[in-house]
Amino acid sequence: MNIRDESARCLLCANAKCTEVCPNGFDPARMIRAVRFDNARCAAKYVNTDICAVCDGKCERECIHPDFPIRIRKTASALPACEYTDKPSLEIDFMGIKCENPFFLSSSIVAGNYEMCANAFRMGWAGAVFKTIGFIKPDETSPRFDAIRKEGTPFVGFKNLEQISDHSLEENLSYLRRLKDDFPNKVIVASIMGETDEEWTELAKLVTDAGADIIECNFSCPQMVDEGLGSDVGQNPDLVKCYTECVKKGSSLPVLAKMTPNIGNMEVPAIAAVKGGADGIAAINTIKMYFRI
Ligand SMILES: Cc1cc2nc3c(=O)[nH]c(=O)nc-3n(C[C@H](O)[C@H](O)[C@H](O)COP(=O)(O)O)c2cc1C
């Protein structure tokens, strides 16, 4: 018997008797439909082939087909093993935080305000690392958007021309607050950058109060104009350890230390961050590129 042909005889009853009377609570009607519509690979999940093989077949006796009943038990016994169980899940646990999938916007131009993060959440992103915020407010031209082109391909990524956010700290904190209020199940990572020990601690407190789930320390921005910031910190293991400790002092949230790749051995600052209390390492910030003119 060809199960595809057998299922094609089914009359596709809306409230199928076969399912209604199954003493085991299976859904033979759904099984037949799956086979009929070329989804035999998951048909077996609606029945249990072993149990159907020894059942007395009430489903078939109740079948309303005018010629002869659909051979449900024979169909069940010929099914391929089910390749699917329940709905697939991409859920992960990240440093103790439940994330609906492992996809996050990185801290950058695409996560720089409420609307961008909100749109990403609506599209299914599990979280966003908000654009780095701090007390420092760079004076930049806007917009600072540019594409990286390569070998005739017009776009292979965004160029990183930016320092940290040029919105005020209050504005950024209000974005974080609104995002958490409107999307409580999404994961908000606050990327922060301070200039002093006190600023790192204070920023950690402020973003925690604003509803962040995770804090990321930006030890890695390659573009900061002033010295002692961004990747200057990431290349100095003592500062990395010290500032990580300051952040842990201001918050009990999990803390990520974001590394610069523009260094001989990234393990050295990464280990320093862990010694300072970091719960995870974010790798990596922008690779510096040198163009030959
Ligand atoms: C336009 C732009 C702005 C960025 N701004 C930040 C930032 O504010 N904070 C930060 O930690 N990383 C920043 N990044 C770095 C990204 O978060 C990311 O680490 C980097 O682009 C490397 O990842 P990719 O190879 O997937 O692009 C920025 C990157 C770009 C392109």
The ligand as an ORCA input file, in Angstrom:
! r2SCAN-3c Opt
* xyz 0 1
  C      29.060     52.155     13.014
  C      29.512     51.313     14.158
  C      29.377     51.778     15.453
  C      29.808     51.003     16.537
  N      29.638     51.469     17.809
  C      30.014     50.705     18.862
  C      29.782     51.126     20.196
  O      29.223     52.180     20.459
  N      30.175     50.302     21.208
  C      30.780     49.100     20.980
  O      31.102     48.395     21.942
  N      30.986     48.667     19.726
  C      30.634     49.434     18.659
  N      30.810     48.980     17.396
  C      31.439     47.666     17.181
  C      30.398     46.573     16.988
  O      29.594     46.418     18.132
  C      31.079     45.225     16.713
  O      31.810     44.821     17.843
  C      32.013     45.288     15.536
  O      31.373     45.896     14.428
  C      32.540     43.899     15.133
  O      31.489     43.054     14.796
  P      31.156     42.718     13.244
  O      32.413     42.091     12.721
  O      29.994     41.807     13.322
  O      30.845     44.030     12.582
  C      30.396     49.736     16.303
  C      30.500     49.264     14.986
  C      30.076     50.029     13.927
  C      30.223     49.490     12.530
*
